[in-house]
């Protein structure tokens, strides 16, 4: 044994010495290669790359300079131009400094400096030409052309510097790659050499260790294994069992000689399965009283013996079951959640089972969260889960999809009728208040239904369609449930497409404004114009009835409303200067826009940018604004009045019955809705309503204006009732800018 060890040590020492010598040589070569790479890298990073970056920045700066002067030409904002030009010139000088002192491009750098000075002189000349009451536009355009030419003349020089620098970078890159490849080859060679030596040394060690430990390890493997191991013959008779078998049997209250309890009860059937398998191996699970055991059976074909390895997986299985329960159960209600529903739907669809799915949601759930708070609504959700538990039948399974939304799965032959019955029953139960520890609360549900395979052939489509039906039910004024139809899907797709197009309508300049004149009845004079938005898409006009509600629901009305307000103020200032200082520009304000926290700032900005006198701006607000948050609404309206703008109530008489806001809020005008005016010559009730509104407005010292005046008889009735102003097709349809100006001039 000592001879073998000395022989191994001698060979190992020789191999280690050779490895050390080669390692020193390799280190020297790698050091030299790294120095070369370092020099090349420093040159690229500190000199070449900054030049390339500066070239790109200079090209961008030239474009920005030209944009600034064109923007000045368009906006005539001198202060912005002077500030922007100073900034871009400083930026250009900073980027140009990266080229100064670089070898081979000194003359080009000097040329760029001279050309930039010429651009600066042109900027000054442009500013001088603009800073007069009536600019010489031909001279200005000549300066703009000169600036563009200077930029075009500088581009070839910059591209020349860029190409030279790129060529130098590419050459340095190729040389660096070649050097790295050489170093990599040396390192690879040395690594392979070390691996070979390690393999040889490991072989010597392995031979010795194997000879000493093989028999000992094999002898103790089964005996010391913590898991039970059993060896049986083809008849199922126990040939061997280790001590771990006895410990397991003792834990479960069995005698030591009952080892057969650990053998699978269907062992003879398993033999046939193992014999047909390619690897002669199978894993199954079985229970032993309170234990869940993983049993691995391996057939040793040459000995016709079966080795059985047993592992206690009770804790693992229980943990997996708990995790699965948590993953597929709502923690708030204990009902199966959306993941369990999707799993169940997939299984039913795969089995081609006919069923119906319903999704129902608490009406105005978000409002309840906002007013009651999270804890109260959570308690309310738990109460609903109890109601569902009392309502559940064998034909219906309930799921909690999240927050205020639930699902019902009907599996019987009359699943559609079952869901309708369920909706009726739940609606009746919720007619009574739900009692929580925070108090009693009333709720209402909306239901959407769809069936497989009638309405969808996969779970995702079914869930999408049932939610489409739910959305229809939420909007229905008569029924709180709806079955999915293809018409609903088409409508939803059309709505989604329209919403996508509407998002880009402002930027694509598809939206435009029209103005409907308003006539003072006594003076026979145009005293105001109402601003209306229109949408022209692909040459066709989209009805405001279609896109305004969509904009309101999606929140786009805030952006669109801001654009309308800005454009209306600009046009109002233009027409007021030319025609009538007393003309009032009326702009409709949606409830969502009015409640936006930056609405006041939006109005101030529109007035400031347009120069419009606040007294010439009238904001039309619908009665829906007054339904909620009266204190905030009152504060907002007083702020608007302090700005000096006028306030009117649009479509008066069609909203909420409470009239208390007329004396609380600082309102200037009431607009009588056209639904009352349209048939006032034929309908005495409409005429009485109009007379009442006019009398109410007069008593509160408010201006009255009637919409929808289309016939002379309408005007005569309103004049007799002493209505102040009218608008409608009898006077004029809504007109675009130029047509409106012509109308006012000719009136």
C-alpha positions in Angstrom: 0.0 0.0 0.0 2.9 2.5 0.9 4.6 1.7 -2.4 1.4 2.5 -4.3 1.0 5.8 -2.3 4.7 6.8 -3.0 4.3 6.0 -6.7 1.1 8.1 -6.8 2.8 11.0 -5.0 5.8 11.0 -7.4 3.6 11.1 -10.5 1.4 13.7 -8.9 4.4 15.9 -8.1 5.7 15.8 -11.6 2.4 16.6 -13.0 2.0 19.5 -10.5 5.4 20.9 -11.4 4.6 20.8 -15.1 1.3 22.5 -14.5 3.0 25.3 -12.5 5.6 26.0 -15.2 2.9 26.2 -17.9 0.8 28.4 -15.6 3.6 30.9 -15.2 4.2 31.0 -18.9 0.5 31.5 -19.6 0.2 34.3 -17.0 3.0 36.2 -18.7 1.4 35.8 -22.1 -2.1 36.8 -20.8 -0.6 39.9 -19.0 1.0 41.1 -22.3 -2.2 40.5 -24.2 -4.2 42.3 -21.6 -2.0 45.3 -21.8 -2.5 45.5 -25.6 -6.3 45.2 -25.1 -6.2 47.8 -22.4 -4.4 50.3 -24.6 -6.9 49.7 -27.5 -9.9 49.8 -25.3 -8.9 53.1 -23.6 -8.3 54.7 -27.0 -11.8 53.6 -28.2 -13.6 54.5 -24.9 -11.8 57.8 -24.2 -11.4 59.2 -27.7 -13.3 57.4 -30.5 -16.7 56.7 -28.8 -17.1 60.2 -27.4 -16.5 61.5 -31.0 -19.3 59.3 -32.4 -21.6 60.3 -29.6 -20.8 63.9 -30.1 -21.5 63.6 -33.9 -24.9 62.1 -33.2 -25.7 64.8 -30.7 -24.5 67.6 -33.0 -26.8 66.3 -35.8 -29.7 66.3 -33.4 -28.7 69.8 -32.2 -28.8 71.1 -35.8 -32.3 69.6 -36.3 -33.4 71.1 -32.9 -32.0 74.5 -33.9 -34.1 74.4 -37.1 -37.2 73.3 -35.2 -36.8 76.1 -32.7 -36.7 78.8 -35.3 -39.7 77.2 -37.2 -41.6 77.1 -33.9 -40.8 80.8 -33.4 -42.0 81.4 -36.9 -45.3 79.6 -36.1 -46.0 80.8 -32.5 -44.3 84.2 -32.5 -43.3 83.6 -28.9 -40.0 85.6 -28.6 -39.3 84.7 -25.0 -39.5 81.0 -25.6 -37.4 81.4 -28.8 -34.6 83.3 -27.0 -34.5 80.9 -24.1 -34.5 77.8 -26.4 -31.9 79.2 -28.8 -29.5 80.1 -25.9 -29.9 76.6 -24.5 -29.4 74.8 -27.8 -26.3 76.9 -28.7 -24.8 76.1 -25.3 -25.6 72.4 -25.9 -24.1 72.6 -29.4 -20.9 74.1 -28.0 -20.7 71.5 -25.3 -21.0 68.6 -27.9 -18.6 70.3 -30.3 -15.9 70.5 -27.5 -15.7 66.7 -27.7 -14.2 67.1 -31.2 -11.6 69.8 -30.3 -8.1 68.6 -30.0 -8.7 65.3 -31.7 -6.1 64.2 -34.3 -6.9 64.3 -38.0 -10.1 66.4 -37.7 -8.9 69.8 -36.6 -9.8 71.6 -39.9 -13.2 69.9 -40.0 -13.9 71.0 -36.4 -12.9 74.6 -37.2 -15.2 74.6 -40.2 -18.1 73.4 -38.1 -17.4 76.2 -35.6 -17.5 78.8 -38.3 -20.7 77.5 -39.8 -22.3 77.4 -36.4 -21.4 81.1 -35.9 -23.2 81.8 -39.2 -26.3 80.0 -37.9 -26.2 82.1 -34.7 -26.0 85.3 -36.8 -29.0 84.0 -38.8 -30.9 83.4 -35.6 -30.2 87.0 -34.5 -31.3 88.2 -37.9 -34.5 86.2 -37.7 -35.3 87.5 -34.3 -34.8 91.1 -35.5 -37.1 90.5 -38.4 -39.8 88.9 -36.1 -39.6 91.7 -33.5 -41.6 94.2 -35.5 -45.3 94.9 -35.7 -45.6 93.7 -39.3 -42.8 91.2 -40.1 -41.4 90.9 -43.6 -42.4 87.3 -44.2 -40.4 86.9 -47.4 -37.3 87.9 -45.6 -38.1 85.6 -42.7 -38.6 82.7 -45.1 -35.2 83.5 -46.7 -33.6 83.3 -43.3 -35.3 80.0 -42.6 -34.0 78.7 -46.0 -30.4 79.9 -45.1 -30.5 78.2 -41.7 -31.7 74.9 -43.4 -28.9 75.2 -46.0 -26.3 75.8 -43.3 -27.5 72.6 -41.6 -27.3 70.7 -44.8 -23.8 72.0 -45.5 -22.6 70.9 -42.1 -23.9 67.4 -42.4 -21.3 66.0 -44.9 -18.5 67.3 -42.6 -20.0 65.6 -39.6 -20.6 62.4 -41.6 -16.9 62.5 -42.7 -15.7 62.7 -39.1 -18.1 60.0 -38.2 -16.9 57.6 -41.0 -13.2 58.2 -40.1 -13.9 57.5 -36.4 -16.0 54.4 -37.2 -13.2 53.0 -39.3 -10.7 53.6 -36.5 -13.1 51.9 -34.0 -13.6 49.0 -36.4 -9.9 48.5 -36.9 -9.3 48.6 -33.1 -12.2 46.2 -32.5 -10.8 43.7 -35.0 -7.3 43.8 -33.5 -8.8 43.5 -30.0 -10.9 40.5 -31.0 -7.9 38.8 -32.6 -5.8 39.4 -29.4 -8.6 38.0 -27.2 -9.0 35.0 -29.5 -5.3 34.2 -29.1 -5.5 34.6 -25.3 -8.6 32.4 -25.2 -6.9 29.7 -27.2 -4.0 29.7 -24.7 -6.3 29.6 -21.7 -8.4 26.8 -23.3 -5.3 24.8 -23.9 -4.1 25.2 -20.3 -7.6 24.4 -19.0 -7.7 21.2 -21.0 -4.3 20.3 -19.8 -5.3 20.9 -16.1 -8.5 18.8 -16.7 -6.5 15.9 -18.1 -4.1 16.0 -15.1 -7.1 16.2 -12.7 -8.7 13.2 -14.4 -5.5 11.2 -14.1 -5.0 12.1 -10.4 -8.7 11.4 -9.7 -8.3 8.0 -11.3 -5.5 7.1 -9.0 -7.4 8.2 -5.9 -10.6 6.5 -7.1 -9.0 3.2 -7.6 -7.7 3.1 -4.0 -10.9 4.4 -2.4 -13.1 2.0 -4.4 -11.1 -0.9 -3.4 -11.4 0.0 0.3 -15.0 1.2 0.6 -17.0 -0.6 -1.9 -17.8 -3.7 0.1 -18.4 -1.7 3.3 -20.7 0.8 1.6 -22.8 -1.9 0.0 -23.0 -3.8 3.2 -24.4 -0.9 5.2 -26.5 0.8 2.5 -29.8 -1.0 3.2 -29.3 -1.4 7.0 -28.6 2.3 7.6 -31.0 3.7 5.2 -33.6 5.9 7.0 -36.3 4.8 4.6 -37.9 1.3 4.7 -36.5 -1.1 2.2 -38.0 -4.5 1.4 -36.8 -7.2 -1.0 -39.5 -9.8 -2.0 -39.6 -12.7 -4.5 -42.0 -13.1 -7.4 -44.5 -14.7 -5.0 -44.5 -11.6 -2.7 -42.6 -13.4 0.1 -40.3 -11.1 2.1 -36.6 -11.9 1.6 -35.2 -8.9 3.4 -36.4 -5.8 5.4 -34.2 -3.1 7.0 -34.7 -1.7 10.5 -36.5 1.3 9.1 -39.4 -1.0 8.3 -39.7 -2.0 12.0 -39.7 1.7 13.1 -42.5 2.6 10.7 -44.6 -0.4 11.7 -44.1 0.5 15.4 -45.2 4.1 14.8 -48.5 2.9 13.3 -49.1 0.3 16.0 -48.2 -2.9 14.1 -45.9 -5.8 15.2 -42.4 -6.2 13.7 -43.4 -9.3 11.9 -46.2 -7.6 10.0 -43.8 -6.3 7.3 -46.3 -7.5 4.6 -48.4 -4.5 5.6 -45.9 -2.3 3.8 -46.1 -4.3 0.5 -48.7 -3.0 -2.0 -51.9 -4.9 -1.7 -52.1 -5.3 -5.4 -48.5 -6.5 -5.8 -49.4 -9.3 -8.1 -51.2 -6.9 -10.5 -48.2 -4.5 -10.3 -45.9 -7.3 -11.4 -47.6 -7.4 -14.8 -47.4 -3.6 -15.2 -43.7 -3.6 -14.3 -43.0 -6.4 -16.7 -44.5 -4.5 -19.6 -42.6 -1.2 -18.7 -39.3 -0.5 -20.4 -37.4 0.3 -17.2 -39.1 -2.4 -15.0 -39.8 0.4 -12.4 -43.0 1.9 -11.0 -43.9 4.4 -8.3 -47.3 4.4 -6.5 -48.8 5.9 -3.4 -50.6 4.0 -0.6 -51.9 4.7 2.9 -51.0 3.0 6.1 -53.4 4.2 8.8 -52.4 7.9 9.2 -49.4 7.7 6.8 -49.2 8.5 3.1 -46.4 6.4 1.6 -44.6 6.7 -1.7 -43.7 3.1 -2.8 -41.1 2.5 -5.5 -41.0 -1.1 -6.8 -37.9 -2.1 -8.9 -37.7 -5.5 -10.6 -34.3 -7.0 -10.8 -35.0 -9.3 -13.7 -31.8 -11.3 -13.6 -32.5 -12.3 -10.0 -36.3 -12.3 -10.3 -36.4 -10.2 -7.1 -38.3 -7.0 -6.4 -36.7 -4.2 -4.3 -39.4 -2.0 -2.6 -38.3 1.4 -1.4 -40.7 3.3 0.9 -40.8 7.0 1.7 -43.1 8.8 4.1 -44.6 11.7 2.1 -47.5 12.6 4.5 -46.3 16.1 5.3 -45.5 16.8 1.7 -48.9 15.7 0.4 -50.8 17.5 3.1 -48.8 20.7 2.4 -49.5 20.4 -1.3 -53.2 19.9 -0.6 -53.2 23.0 1.6 -51.4 25.0 -1.0 -53.9 23.9 -3.6 -56.7 24.8 -1.3 -55.3 28.3 -0.8 -54.7 28.7 -4.5 -58.2 27.7 -5.5 -60.2 29.2 -2.7 -61.2 32.8 -2.0 -59.7 33.8 1.4 -62.6 36.3 2.0 -65.5 34.0 1.5 -64.2 30.4 1.4 -65.8 29.9 -2.0 -63.8 28.5 -4.9 -62.1 31.3 -6.8 -61.5 32.3 -10.4 -58.7 29.8 -10.8 -60.9 26.9 -9.7 -63.6 28.1 -12.0 -61.2 28.1 -15.0 -60.0 24.6 -14.1 -63.6 23.3 -13.8 -64.6 25.0 -17.1 -61.7 23.4 -18.9 -62.6 19.9 -17.5 -66.3 20.3 -18.5 -65.4 21.5 -22.0 -62.9 18.7 -22.5 -65.6 16.2 -21.4 -68.1 18.0 -23.8 -70.6 18.5 -21.0 -73.4 21.0 -21.7 -73.6 23.7 -19.0 -74.4 27.4 -18.4 -72.3 30.0 -16.7 -73.5 33.1 -14.9 -71.5 36.0 -13.6 -73.2 38.4 -11.2 -71.8 41.5 -9.6 -72.8 44.0 -6.9 -74.2 47.1 -8.6 -72.1 50.2 -8.1 -69.6 48.2 -6.1 -66.8 50.7 -6.4 -69.1 53.4 -5.1 -69.8 51.3 -2.0 -66.1 50.8 -1.5 -65.5 54.6 -1.8 -68.4 55.4 0.7 -68.3 52.5 3.1 -64.6 51.6 3.1 -62.7 48.3 2.6 -63.6 46.6 5.9 -67.3 47.2 5.6 -67.4 46.0 2.0 -65.4 42.9 2.9 -67.9 42.1 5.7 -70.7 42.6 3.1 -69.0 40.2 0.7 -68.9 37.6 3.5 -72.6 38.0 4.2 -73.3 37.5 0.5 -71.3 34.3 0.6 -73.5 33.0 3.4 -76.6 33.9 1.3 -75.1 31.9 -1.6 -74.4 28.9 0.7 -78.0 28.9 1.8 -79.1 29.2 -1.8 -76.8 26.5 -3.2 -78.2 23.4 -4.8 -76.7 20.3 -6.4 -77.3 21.8 -9.8 -75.5 25.1 -9.1 -71.9 25.7 -7.9 -70.9 29.2 -6.7 -67.5 30.9 -7.1 -66.1 34.2 -5.8 -64.2 35.8 -8.7 -62.9 38.7 -6.7 -64.2 41.9 -5.0 -67.9 42.3 -5.7 -68.1 39.7 -8.5 -69.4 36.1 -8.3 -70.1 33.2 -10.7 -72.7 30.5 -10.8 -72.2 27.2 -12.7 -75.4 25.3 -13.7 -74.9 21.7 -14.7 -78.4 20.4 -15.1 -80.4 19.8 -18.3 -82.3 23.1 -17.9 -79.2 25.1 -16.9 -80.4 28.4 -18.5 -83.7 28.2 -16.7 -81.9 27.3 -13.5 -79.8 30.5 -13.7 -82.8 32.7 -14.4 -84.5 31.1 -11.3 -81.4 31.7 -9.3 -81.2 35.4 -10.4 -84.8 35.8 -9.4 -84.3 34.2 -6.0 -81.1 36.2 -5.2 -82.9 39.4 -6.3 -85.7 38.6 -3.9 -83.3 37.8 -1.0 -81.4 41.1 -1.5 -84.7 43.1 -1.2 -84.1 42.8 2.5 -81.0 44.4 4.1 -77.9 42.4 4.7 -76.9 42.5 8.4 -73.2 42.9 9.1 -71.4 43.9 12.3 -71.1 47.4 10.8 -74.8 47.8 10.2 -77.5 46.9 7.7 -77.0 47.5 4.0 -79.0 47.0 0.8 -77.4 45.7 -2.4 -78.5 44.8 -5.9 -77.1 42.3 -8.4 -76.6 42.4 -12.2 -76.3 39.0 -14.0 -74.8 38.0 -17.2 -75.3 34.5 -18.7 -73.7 32.3 -21.4 -73.8 28.6 -22.3 -71.5 26.0 -23.6 -71.3 25.1 -26.5 -73.9 27.5 -27.7 -72.0 30.7 -27.0 -68.4 29.6 -26.8 -66.2 26.6 -27.4 -63.4 27.4 -24.9 -63.2 28.8 -21.4 -61.6 32.1 -22.3 -64.2 32.9 -24.9 -67.0 31.8 -22.5 -65.8 34.1 -19.7 -65.4 37.0 -22.1 -68.9 36.5 -23.5 -70.5 36.2 -20.1 -68.9 39.4 -19.0 -70.1 41.1 -22.1 -73.6 40.0 -21.1 -73.1 41.3 -17.6 -72.1 44.7 -19.0 -75.3 44.8 -21.0 -77.3 43.9 -17.9 -75.6 46.7 -16.0 -76.8 49.2 -18.6 -80.3 47.9 -18.9 -83.0 50.0 -17.3 -85.5 47.2 -17.1 -83.8 43.8 -16.5 -81.0 43.0 -14.1 -79.9 40.0 -16.2 -79.0 39.3 -19.9 -78.1 36.2 -21.9 -75.2 36.6 -24.3 -75.9 37.1 -28.0 -73.6 37.6 -31.0 -75.1 41.1 -31.2 -73.6 41.9 -27.8 -70.2 40.7 -29.0 -70.4 42.8 -32.2 -71.4 45.8 -30.1 -68.5 45.3 -27.7 -66.0 44.9 -30.6 -67.4 48.0 -32.3 -67.2 49.9 -29.0 -63.6 48.8 -28.4 -62.6 49.7 -32.0 -64.3 53.1 -31.7 -62.5 53.7 -28.4 -59.2 53.0 -29.9 -59.9 55.4 -32.8 -61.2 58.0 -30.4 -57.9 57.9 -28.4 -56.1 59.1 -31.5 -58.8 61.4 -32.9 -57.3 64.6 -31.2 -53.8 63.9 -32.4 -54.9 63.0 -35.9 -57.0 66.2 -36.0 -60.2 64.3 -36.7 -62.1 66.3 -34.1 -63.4 69.7 -35.0 -65.8 72.2 -33.5 -69.1 73.7 -34.8 -71.0 76.6 -33.2 -74.7 77.1 -32.9 -75.8 80.8 -32.6 -78.0 81.9 -29.7 -80.5 84.8 -30.3 -81.6 87.4 -27.8 -85.4 87.4 -28.3 -85.9 91.1 -27.3 -82.9 92.6 -29.1 -83.1 90.3 -32.1 -79.3 90.1 -31.8 -76.8 87.2 -31.7 -75.6 87.2 -28.1 -73.9 83.8 -27.8 -72.7 80.7 -29.5 -72.8 77.1 -28.1 -69.7 75.0 -28.9 -70.3 71.5 -30.1 -67.7 68.8 -31.0 -67.8 66.7 -34.2 -65.7 63.7 -35.3 -64.9 63.2 -38.9 -63.3 59.8 -39.5 -62.4 58.4 -43.0 -64.6 61.1 -44.5 -67.7 60.2 -42.5 -69.1 62.1 -39.5 -69.5 60.0 -36.3 -72.6 61.0 -34.3 -71.8 62.6 -31.0 -74.5 60.3 -29.5 -72.1 57.4 -30.3 -68.8 58.8 -29.1 -69.5 61.3 -26.3 -70.9 58.7 -23.9 -68.0 56.4 -24.8 -65.6 59.2 -24.0 -67.3 59.9 -20.7 -67.2 56.3 -19.6 -63.6 55.8 -20.6 -62.3 59.0 -19.1 -61.2 60.4 -22.5 -63.7 63.2 -22.1 -61.2 64.9 -19.8 -58.6 65.2 -22.5 -61.2 65.9 -25.3 -63.0 68.4 -23.0 -59.7 70.3 -22.4 -59.0 70.5 -26.1 -62.6 71.7 -26.8 -62.3 74.4 -24.1 -58.9 75.6 -25.5 -60.1 75.8 -29.1 -63.4 77.4 -28.2 -61.7 80.2 -26.2 -59.2 80.8 -29.0 -62.1 81.1 -31.6 -64.2 83.1 -29.2 -61.4 85.7 -28.7 -61.0 85.9 -32.5 -64.7 86.5 -33.3 -65.2 88.8 -30.3 -62.4 91.1 -31.5 -63.8 91.2 -35.0 -67.6 91.4 -34.4 -69.1 91.6 -30.9 -67.4 92.3 -27.5 -70.5 91.1 -25.7 -70.7 87.7 -27.4 -70.7 84.7 -25.0 -69.0 81.4 -25.9 -70.8 78.5 -24.2 -68.9 75.2 -23.7 -70.4 72.0 -22.4 -68.6 70.5 -19.4 -69.1 66.8 -18.6 -69.6 65.7 -15.0 -66.3 63.7 -15.2 -64.4 66.7 -16.5 -66.0 69.0 -13.9 -64.9 66.7 -11.0 -61.3 66.5 -12.2 -58.9 68.0 -9.6 -57.2 70.1 -12.3 -60.3 71.5 -13.9 -59.9 75.0 -12.5 -56.3 75.1 -13.8 -57.6 74.0 -17.2 -60.1 76.9 -17.4 -57.4 79.4 -16.2 -54.9 78.1 -18.8 -57.5 78.3 -21.6 -58.4 81.9 -20.7 -54.8 82.9 -20.3 -53.6 81.4 -23.6 -56.5 82.8 -25.6 -56.7 86.2 -24.0 -60.5 85.7 -23.7 -62.3 87.8 -21.1 -63.7 85.4 -18.5 -67.1 87.2 -18.7 -67.3 86.0 -22.4 -67.0 82.3 -21.4 -70.0 80.3 -20.2 -69.6 76.8 -18.8 -72.7 74.6 -19.3 -73.1 72.0 -16.6 -75.6 69.2 -16.5 -77.8 68.5 -13.5 -75.9 65.3 -12.8 -73.0 67.3 -11.4 -75.2 68.2 -8.4 -76.2 64.7 -7.5 -73.1 63.8 -5.4 -70.5 65.8 -3.4 -72.6 68.9 -3.2 -70.0 70.6 -0.9 -67.2 70.1 -3.4 -69.4 71.1 -6.3 -70.4 74.4 -4.5 -66.7 75.2 -3.8 -65.8 74.5 -7.4 -68.5 76.7 -8.7 -67.6 79.6 -6.4 -64.0 79.4 -7.6 -65.2 79.5 -11.2 -67.3 82.6 -10.4 -64.3 84.3 -8.8 -62.6 83.8 -12.2 -65.4 85.7 -13.7 -66.9 83.0 -16.0 -70.7 82.5 -16.4 -72.4 79.2 -15.3 -75.5 77.6 -16.8 -77.4 74.4 -16.3 -77.8 72.4 -19.5 -81.0 70.4 -20.3 -82.8 71.8 -17.3 -85.9 69.9 -16.3 -84.7 66.4 -17.4 -82.5 65.7 -14.4 -83.1 65.4 -10.6 -86.2 66.7 -9.0 -84.5 68.6 -6.2 -84.4 72.3 -6.9 -82.4 73.3 -3.8 -79.3 73.8 -5.8 -80.9 76.7 -7.7 -80.7 78.9 -4.6 -77.4 77.4 -3.3 -75.2 77.5 -6.4 -74.1 80.6 -8.2 -75.9 79.9 -11.5 -76.4 82.5 -14.2 -78.6 80.8 -16.8 -81.0 77.9 -17.3 -81.2 76.0 -20.6 -84.7 74.6 -21.3 -84.3 71.1 -22.8 -85.4 70.7 -26.4 -87.6 67.7 -25.4 -90.0 70.3 -23.9 -89.7 72.8 -26.8 -90.1 70.3 -29.7 -93.9 69.8 -29.3 -94.8 72.8 -27.1 -97.2 74.0 -29.9 -99.1 70.7 -29.7 -98.7 69.5 -26.1 -100.1 71.6 -23.3 -98.1 69.7 -20.7 -94.8 70.7 -22.4 -96.0 74.3 -22.7 -96.9 74.3 -18.9 -93.5 72.9 -18.0 -91.7 75.6 -20.1 -93.8 78.3 -18.5 -93.0 76.9 -15.0 -89.3 76.8 -15.7 -89.3 80.4 -17.1 -91.3 81.6 -14.1 -88.9 79.8 -11.7 -85.9 81.3 -13.5 -87.3 84.8 -13.5 -88.0 84.6 -9.8 -84.4 83.7 -9.2 -83.1 86.4 -11.6 -81.7 83.8 -14.0 -81.4 84.1 -17.8 -83.6 81.6 -19.7 -82.6 80.1 -23.0 -84.6 77.5 -24.9 -83.0 74.8 -27.1 -84.4 73.0 -30.1 -86.4 75.9 -31.5 -87.2 74.6 -35.0 -90.5 76.4 -36.0 -91.7 80.0 -35.9 -94.6 78.9 -33.7 -92.0 77.8 -31.1 -90.5 81.3 -31.1 -93.9 82.9 -30.8 -94.8 80.8 -27.8 -91.4 81.4 -26.1 -91.6 85.1 -26.8 -95.1 85.3 -25.2 -93.7 83.5 -22.1 -90.8 86.1 -22.0 -88.0 83.6 -22.6 -84.8 85.5 -22.9 -82.8 83.6 -25.6 -83.4 80.8 -28.1 -81.3 78.5 -30.2 -82.2 75.8 -32.8 -82.6 75.1 -36.5 -85.2 77.9 -36.9 -82.3 80.3 -36.3 -79.4 78.2 -37.6 -77.9 74.8 -37.5 -74.4 74.4 -35.9 -71.8 76.0 -38.2 -68.1 75.8 -38.7 -65.8 78.8 -38.1 -66.0 80.7 -41.4 -69.7 79.9 -41.9 -70.6 81.2 -38.4 -68.7 84.4 -39.0 -70.5 84.9 -42.3 -73.9 84.2 -40.6 -73.2 86.8 -37.8 -72.1 89.4 -40.4 -75.3 88.9 -42.5 -77.7 88.7 -39.6 
